């Protein structure tokens, strides 16, 4: 009789536990909000968020190094203020969305916001997601994004020194975010259900470091040319892999024009320099097109005689810093004025 009672109580507890409602995040965690100006997928919930004043993120910019490997062929590291947002789309049967559809919507939204795609991949190119040593997720149990996943999509984009990496995966089975996890803002067990989609958006803002190098006056340019025969200009900005000068370059172009007008006998080489991302030949053409854009702008809008300026492209043949870090690559991306 006693054994029967214990068995009945045990069975009742199992049934009660199985009948208990699973807690699924249906609202944004307290105090969290989207990164300014960036989209979120309709119906998704912001689960986890963090920010570092200065950190590093490795963008996957190529497929796998070998068919059976989980290591990417190419990685591009970017440094700056790192902001991470992790979203949950419950993906109920009535409104189920594929990771392909979600990724396409995100890509279109980023394009509309002025971003340029660096690279994108799916299951074949990213396997279980970018490897943890390249794409660490300290706020989450890594298994949430890489284990029990049946579809994966990834892409990274850039806009004027603002980089974003979007990783999208769908769950094959339930995953529990434990109450004791420091990353769990609800501080109670939460269920990430089967078929739901987890979307992680990492943003790295490298621009504050660039802004420190931008403002060079005509007098400072003249002083550098007098002492070394050249001056490096960092205030002429371009989109990734593009040669059209961005509007925020106007103050620097004005200072260059002031210098050339103050010294009418000065003839110069206008030399474009790049980092080593991409082939030498591509960067040689890109750097020359950027230099020509500067010459054309100074001639057309500031009245500088075009014959005084010769545009050249150096690709990455004359670095002033290492190309192994984003900070070094920023220093290498420049336009130089060289006295002839």
N, C-alpha and C positions, 0 to 999 in steps of 0.2 A: 504493500500500500504506500509506504514512504517513498520507494523507488518510483512508483507510478506518479506520485505527486511531484517529485523532483523533475521527472521527465516532462510532465505537463507544463510545469513552470518554465522549463528550459525552452520547450517548443513555443510557448506563448511569447517569450522574450524574443526569439528569432523572428516570429511573425510580426511582432510589434516593430522590431528594428527594420524589417524589410518594408513594412507599410509606412514607416516614418518618411516624411517628405524631405527630399534632398534640397539643401539650400544652394540655389544657383544665383550668382550675382545678376540682378536685374536693373540696378541703378549704378551710376558712377560712384566709386568709393569717395568718401568725404574729402573735400578739399582739392580734388583732382580736376583738371581742365585740359582741353586740347592745346597743343602747341600753337601759338598765334599764327594764323594764316594758313595752317595745314588742315586737310580734310580728315573726316572720319567716316567710316561706312555706316549708312543709315541702319539703326536698330542695334548697333554695337554698344557695349558697356565698357567704360574705362576702369580696369581692375587694379592696375599697378602703375606707379609712376615714380621716376627718380631723376635727379640731375647732378652732374658733376661740373664744377667751375672749370676744370681743365682735365681732359682725359683723352683716350685714344680709342678709335674704332677701326677695325680692319674691314674694308669693303671687299666682298668677293667680286672680282671683275673678269672671271674666266671660269670655264667648266672644271671638271675634276682632273687631277694630275694623271690619273690612270683609270681604266674602266672599273676596277674594284676598289678604288681608293675613296676615302672620305675627305681628302685634302684638296682644296681648290688649286687650280693651275696658277692663278694669279690673284694676288691680294694687294690692295692699295690702302695704306694706313693714313688716316686723317686725324688731326689733333685739334682740340679746341673745347668749347663748352658742350658737354654731351647731355642730351635730354632723351629719356626713354619713356614711351607710353605703351602699355600692353592692353589690348582690347579683347573682349569676348563677344562673339556673335552666336547666340544660342542655336540659330539655324533650325528652327522647328520645321516639321514636315510640311506645314501649310505654306511656308515661305522660304523653302530651302534654297540656298545659293551655293554654287560651286566655288572652289578657290580660284578657278580661272576667271569667273565672272567678277569676283571681288577684286582680284589683282588688276583686271582690265579697267575696272572703275577707278581704282586708286591711281593707276598709271595715267588715265585720262585727266583726273583731277590735278595731279602734279604737273602734267604738261600744260594744262590751262593756267596754272599758277606760275608758269614761266620756267619750270625745271627742265633740264636735259637728262635723258636716260644715259647712264654709264654702262650698265649691264643688267641683264635679267636672265633667270633660269627657272627650271622646274625640277621634278623628281630626278630626272636623268643627270642634271648638272649639279644639284646640291645635295643629293643623297638624303641624309638625315638632318639637313639644315647645315648652314655654315658651321664647321667644327668649333667646339667650345673655346679652344685656345685662340681662335681668330675672332669669335663672336660671342664673348662670354655673357652669360645671363645671370648675374649674381642675385638678382631679386627673385628669381623663380627656380623651382626645381627644374633642371634642364630637361627632364623627361617630359614635361608638359609640352615642349616644342619639338622634341625629337623622337620620343618613344610612344608607341600607340598612335602613330600618325599615318594617314593613308594618302594624303595629298599635300604637296608643298609647293609654294611659289615664293620667289625672291626677286627683288630688283633694287637697284640703288640709283639715285639721281643727284644732280648738283645744280645750284643756282647761285652764282656770284659768291662762292665761298661757303654756302650753306649746303651741307650734304645730308641726304636722308637715305636710310636703308629700311625696306619694308619686307618683313618675313611673314608669310601667311601659311597656316597649317590647319588641317581638319583632324578631329579626334576619331580614332577607331573604337575607343572605349572610354568610360568615365575616368576622370582624374580628380583626386582629392587634394585641395589646398589645405594643409593642416593648420589648425588653430594656433599651434605653437610656432609656426613659421614667422620670422620677423618681417617677411615681405607681405604677409596676409593682413590687409588693412581692416578686415572685418573681425579678426581675432576669434573666429569660430570656424569649424570645418565647412568649407565651401566646395561644391561639386562643379567641375567643368565637364559637362555631359558629353556622352557619345554623340557624334555628328556635329558638335559645335565647332566653330572656327576660332582659332586664336590668331590675333593680328598684332605683331610687334613692330613699332615704328621708332627707329633710332634717328636722332637728328644731331649733327655736329656742326656747330657754328664756328668757323675758322676766321671769320671776318675781323673780330676785335684785334687780332695780332697783325692783320694786314693793315688796318687803319693807322697803326703806330708808324708805319713806314711810308704812308701816302704823302703827307704834306711837306713838300720841298719848295722853297721859294726860288724866284729867279736869281736872287743874290747868292743863295746857297748853291744853285746849279753853276753859276759863274765861278764861284770859289773852287768848286770841285774840278771844273774843266781847267782852270788856271794851274792847279796843283798837280793833277794827274792826267789831264787831257781828255777826261770823260766824266760822265755822271750817270748813275743808275736811277731810273725813274720807276716808282712803284704805284703811282697814282693813276695810271692809265689802265682801266679795267676792261676785261672781256669775259663773255660767257665761255664755259668749257668748250674747247675745240672750235671756237668761233673767232672771227676777225673783226666783227662790228664793235666799235668803241661804245662803251656804256655811257649814258648821260652823266653819271656821277664823276666822270673823268674830266669834266669841263674846267674845274679850278686848276688842275695840273697842266692842262693844255694852255690855259691862259698864262701861267707862269713860264712855260716854255716859249710862248710867243713873245712875252715881255723880254726874256733873255735875248732872243734873236733880233728883236727890234732895237734893243739897246746896243747890240754889237753887229751892225750891218755888214761888216766884212767877214764875219764868222761863217764858215761853211762846215757842215756836219754830216756825219754818217748817223742815220737813225737805225739802230740795230735791235731787232726783236730777239729775245731769249726765252726758252721754255724749260720746263723740267724734263725728265726722261721717261714720262708716261707715254707710251706709243713708240712708233719707229722713228729713227733719225730722219728719214726722208719726209714723213708726214709732218714732223715738227719743224723741219727746215722750211717747208712750204708755208706752214701756219705762221711761223715767226716772221717770214718775209711779208706775208699778207697783212699781219698786224702792224709791222713797221710802215708799210705803204699806207695803211689806213691813217696812221699818225701824220705822215707827210701830207696826205690829201686833206686832212682836217685842218692842219696848220695853214695850208695854202688857201683853201676855200673859205674858211671862216675867220682867219686872222691876218690874211694878206701877206704871208711870208712867201717869198719867191721860191717856187718849187725847185729851181736849179741849185739852190743852196743846200738842199737836203737830199741825201741818197739813201733809200731804204734797203736794208739788207736783213737776211734771216740767218741766225747762228745756230738754230735748233738748240741742242743741249751740249754743244761743244765747249762752252766756256762757263761752267758752273762756278758760283761763288760760295756754295755750301754743298753739303751732302744731299743726295736725292733719296736717301733711305728713310727720311722723316718728312712729315708734312711741313714742318717749320722750315726745313732746309729747302724743300721744293718751292715754298713761297718766295724765298730769297732768290731762287734761280729764275722764277717767272718775272721778267722785267723788260723794260725798254731802256736802252742806253743811248745817250747822245755822245758821240765821239768827235772831237775836233779833227778836221781834215788838214 
